[in-house]
Amino acid sequence: MNKSIKTHYLTGRFSHHDSGSPVLVVDGLDYHYGNAWTLENVSFELQAGERIAVVGPNGAGKSTLFKLIAGVIRPMTGWINVYGHEPGGHICIAYVAQRSLVDWNFPVSVADVVMMGRVGKVGLFRWPSSQDWQVVSDALKSVNLGHLSKRQINELSGGQQQRVFIARALAQEAKLILMDEPFTGLDVINQEELISVLDRLKEQRVTVLIAMHDLKLASERFDRVMLLNRKLLGVGTPETVFNPKNLAAAYGGHLRMIQTEDGIFVLEDTCCEEGGHQHA
């Protein structure tokens, strides 16, 4: 855990939200590992309730961007403000990591995973109250998993596991949720379940930033998209951002683009972890 974040959990002192400030402001953000630049001069702004897809090839800096926003790592240059303050002082930011990074064999129940989101409210060395458990119950019901609260987390399907981590973010009372590749490996039914949860978050004016590879899904289900490959190549509606020039700059020779009456059809996206497949 980032030292500044750990200090806030121990002391219980967190940043208040400045009224009228955007949910998130990123300005001139740079970050590099060794001599390799991961992000260069990235700037954008988000308002409450927006649902943004962050699209780009592997190695584009999507996960790094999310870690910077969450306050897990600090930028080399540039700055990030969440409701007018640096990220480290907030418990309103929830980071949902890629499923492949989670040890699903750890013996813990669904309800206990969601209760982890209450640490910032309860404190590290206090027992949760009945009110905290009610928050957990309500969070699980909101993602349609209330009936599985006592189940072991490793007994759930991939889509159900994703919804458990969203429930944990809700129990945290997060206002900004960062999801890293939540749709990867999900079938159509589980994708639709996840979209339904995202729709409810939008109604609650929770801002959601989602890293993904699927251009078709991003185009159809998101109001705005960000196209990233170390540099921010475009942010706006899918129609304006996913144009041939920007896509070529993001993916180079990995994509073949065909103009159709329905828009741009993209073939052979070999940058994706899953290998060659179709996007539109």
C-alpha positions in Angstrom: 0.0 0.0 0.0 1.2 3.5 -0.8 2.7 5.1 2.4 0.5 8.2 2.2 -2.6 6.0 1.8 -1.6 3.7 4.7 -1.2 6.8 6.9 -4.7 8.0 6.1 -6.2 4.6 7.0 -4.4 4.6 10.3 -5.2 8.2 11.3 -8.7 8.3 9.7 -7.9 11.7 8.1 -9.0 11.9 4.5 -9.5 14.7 2.0 -12.8 16.4 1.8 -14.4 17.0 -1.6 -14.3 20.6 -2.9 -17.8 21.5 -4.1 -17.8 22.4 -7.7 -14.5 20.6 -8.5 -14.4 18.0 -11.3 -14.3 14.4 -10.1 -10.9 14.0 -11.8 -8.4 16.3 -13.4 -5.2 14.9 -15.0 -2.7 17.5 -16.3 0.6 17.0 -18.1 1.1 13.5 -16.6 4.4 11.7 -17.3 5.7 8.4 -16.0 8.4 6.0 -16.9 10.0 2.7 -15.8 13.8 3.0 -16.1 14.4 4.6 -19.5 11.1 3.5 -21.0 8.3 6.1 -21.0 5.0 4.6 -20.1 2.9 7.8 -20.2 3.7 11.1 -21.9 1.9 14.4 -21.3 -1.5 12.9 -20.6 -4.2 15.5 -19.8 -8.0 15.1 -19.4 -11.0 15.8 -17.1 -14.0 13.8 -15.9 -17.3 14.9 -14.4 -19.6 13.0 -12.0 -21.4 10.1 -13.4 -19.4 9.7 -16.6 -18.6 6.2 -17.9 -15.4 6.3 -19.9 -13.7 3.4 -21.8 -9.9 3.6 -21.9 -8.8 1.7 -25.0 -5.4 0.9 -26.4 -2.9 -2.0 -27.1 -1.1 -3.9 -24.4 1.7 -1.8 -23.0 -0.2 1.4 -23.8 0.0 2.6 -20.1 -3.7 1.9 -19.1 -2.8 0.1 -15.9 -0.1 2.6 -15.0 -2.6 5.4 -15.5 -5.1 3.8 -13.1 -2.4 3.2 -10.4 -1.4 6.9 -10.7 -5.0 8.0 -10.3 -5.5 5.7 -7.3 -2.4 7.1 -5.7 -0.6 3.7 -5.7 2.4 5.3 -7.5 3.3 9.0 -8.1 3.8 10.8 -11.4 7.3 11.9 -12.5 5.8 15.2 -13.7 2.3 16.6 -14.0 -0.4 16.4 -11.4 -3.7 14.6 -10.6 -6.6 16.1 -8.6 -9.6 14.1 -7.3 -12.3 16.5 -6.2 -9.7 19.2 -5.8 -7.0 17.2 -3.9 -4.2 14.7 -4.5 -5.3 11.0 -4.9 -3.6 9.7 -1.7 -6.0 11.4 0.6 -9.2 9.9 -0.7 -11.1 6.7 0.2 -13.6 7.5 -2.5 -11.4 6.0 -5.2 -11.7 2.2 -5.8 -9.3 0.3 -8.0 -10.6 -3.0 -9.4 -7.5 -4.9 -10.7 -7.4 -7.4 -13.5 -8.8 -10.8 -12.4 -5.5 -12.5 -13.4 -3.7 -10.6 -10.7 -5.9 -12.0 -7.9 -5.2 -15.1 -5.9 -8.6 -16.8 -6.1 -7.5 -19.7 -3.9 -7.3 -17.5 -0.8 -10.0 -18.9 1.6 -12.4 -16.0 2.1 -16.1 -15.6 1.7 -17.9 -13.2 -0.7 -19.1 -11.1 2.2 -15.7 -10.9 3.7 -14.2 -9.7 0.4 -16.9 -6.9 0.2 -16.3 -6.0 3.9 -12.7 -5.2 2.9 -14.1 -2.1 1.2 -15.2 -0.8 4.7 -11.7 -0.6 6.1 -11.4 3.1 5.4 -14.7 3.7 7.3 -14.2 1.3 10.1 -10.4 1.6 10.6 -7.8 -1.1 10.6 -8.1 -2.2 14.2 -11.8 -2.0 14.8 -14.5 -4.7 14.4 -17.2 -3.9 11.8 -20.6 -2.9 13.3 -24.0 -4.3 12.3 -24.4 -1.2 10.2 -21.2 -2.0 8.3 -22.5 -5.5 7.6 -25.8 -4.0 6.4 -23.8 -1.8 3.9 -22.1 -5.0 2.7 -25.5 -6.8 2.3 -26.9 -3.8 0.4 -23.8 -3.7 -1.9 -24.1 -7.4 -2.7 -27.8 -7.0 -3.4 -27.1 -4.1 -5.8 -25.0 -6.4 -8.0 -27.5 -9.3 -7.7 -25.2 -11.5 -5.5 -26.9 -11.3 -2.1 -27.7 -15.0 -2.2 -24.0 -15.9 -2.5 -22.7 -13.9 0.5 -21.4 -17.0 2.4 -20.0 -18.7 -0.7 -16.2 -18.9 -1.1 -14.9 -16.4 -3.6 -13.1 -19.2 -5.6 -16.4 -21.0 -6.2 -17.9 -18.1 -8.3 -17.8 -17.6 -12.0 -15.6 -15.0 -13.6 -18.5 -12.6 -14.0 -19.6 -13.1 -10.5 -16.1 -12.4 -9.2 -16.0 -9.1 -11.1 -19.4 -8.1 -9.5 -18.1 -9.0 -6.0 -15.2 -6.5 -6.5 -17.7 -3.9 -7.7 -19.7 -4.6 -4.5 -16.6 -4.0 -2.5 -16.2 -0.6 -4.2 -19.8 0.2 -3.4 -19.3 -0.8 0.3 -16.3 1.6 0.3 -18.8 4.3 -0.9 -16.5 5.0 -3.8 -17.4 7.9 -6.1 -14.6 7.1 -8.6 -14.2 3.4 -9.7 -11.2 2.3 -11.9 -11.7 -1.1 -13.5 -8.8 -2.8 -15.3 -10.0 -5.1 -18.0 -13.2 -6.3 -16.3 -14.7 -7.7 -19.5 -11.7 -10.0 -20.4 -12.8 -13.6 -20.4 -16.5 -13.0 -19.8 -19.2 -14.5 -22.1 -22.0 -12.4 -23.5 -24.4 -13.1 -20.6 -21.8 -12.1 -18.0 -20.9 -9.0 -20.0 -24.5 -7.9 -20.0 -24.8 -8.5 -16.2 -21.8 -6.3 -15.7 -23.2 -3.6 -18.1 -26.4 -3.6 -16.0 -24.4 -3.0 -12.9 -22.6 -0.1 -14.6 -25.9 1.4 -15.6 -27.0 1.4 -12.0 -23.7 3.1 -11.0 -24.4 5.8 -13.6 -27.8 6.4 -12.1 -26.0 6.9 -8.8 -23.6 9.4 -10.4 -20.6 7.2 -9.7 -17.8 7.9 -12.2 -16.3 4.8 -13.8 -13.1 4.6 -15.8 -12.7 1.2 -17.6 -9.6 -0.1 -19.3 -10.5 -2.5 -22.2 -9.5 -3.8 -25.6 -12.9 -4.2 -27.3 -13.5 -1.3 -29.6 -17.0 -2.5 -30.5 -18.1 -2.7 -26.9 -16.5 0.7 -26.1 -18.4 2.2 -29.1 -21.8 0.8 -28.3 -21.9 1.1 -24.5 -19.9 4.2 -23.6 -20.7 7.9 -24.0 -17.0 8.8 -24.2 -13.8 6.9 -24.9 -10.1 7.6 -24.5 -7.6 6.2 -27.0 -4.2 5.7 -25.3 -0.8 4.5 -26.4 1.6 6.2 -24.0 0.2 9.5 -25.3 -3.5 10.4 -25.2 -4.5 10.2 -28.9 -8.1 11.3 -28.4 -10.9 11.7 -25.9 -14.5 12.2 -26.8 -17.3 10.3 -28.5 -16.4 7.0 -30.2 -17.3 8.4 -33.6 -14.7 11.2 -33.3 -12.0 9.3 -31.5 -12.0 5.9 -33.4 -11.0 7.3 -36.7 -8.4 5.7 -39.1 -5.7 8.2 -38.2 -6.0 7.7 -34.4 -6.4 3.9 -34.7 -3.3 3.7 -36.9 -1.3 5.8 -34.4 -2.5 3.6 -31.5 -2.1 0.1 -33.1 0.3 0.6 -36.0 0.3 -2.3 -38.4 -1.6 -4.6 -36.0 -5.0 -3.6 -37.3 -6.7 -3.7 -40.7 -9.6 -1.2 -40.9 -12.5 -1.4 -43.3 -14.9 1.5 -43.8 -18.5 0.3 -43.9 -21.9 1.9 -43.8 -22.0 1.2 -40.0 -18.7 2.7 -39.3 -15.1 1.4 -39.1 -14.7 -2.4 -38.9 -11.4 -3.5 -37.3 -9.8 -6.9 -38.0 -6.9 -8.9 -36.5 -6.2 -6.9 -33.3 -3.2 -9.0 -32.4 -2.3 -6.5 -29.6 -5.0 -8.1 -27.5 -4.1 -10.7 -25.0 -6.6 -13.1 -26.4 -4.9 -13.1 -29.8 -6.5 -12.4 -33.2 -10.2 -11.6 -33.2 -12.6 -9.1 -34.5 -13.6 -5.7 -33.2 -15.8 -3.0 -34.7 
